[in-house]
């Protein structure tokens, strides 16, 4: 719940595209941790499953939400390049 407080600072550091890629990278790291947890002998490390799920879901939901925030910019860029407003 406290992580969105840092979003404006992260967005300034990484830029809009990099900010989106940061969340996608979080999702990928969470997926890799989930895969590591699913391997033989790791099922007892339930803490790893919880951390992996948290990272994965945080990255996915943030990237999805931010993706919709980029739609107006994509439309404006298309209008700039083509001279027509398609959406």
Phi, psi and omega in degrees: 000330183276344185297324180300343177298329182272354184301313181301320180292317178296323180294324176292323182288312188265341187082172185293315181292317179294325177297316177297316180293329176300315180290324175295322177295322176300317178299316181296318177298317177298319177296318179295321176294323176296320177296316179299321179293329183284348180291157181302133177090353182257357184293340178285342180273072182295331178300325180294321178296319179295315180295317180298316180295320179298311181297316182297312183290324178296316179295317183292313182292324179291317179296319180295315178296318181289331178301319180290335176287339180274347184303313179300326178291323178294319178296316179296322178294319177297321178293321179297318183283322185261339183083001179239146176262106186275338185250000000 
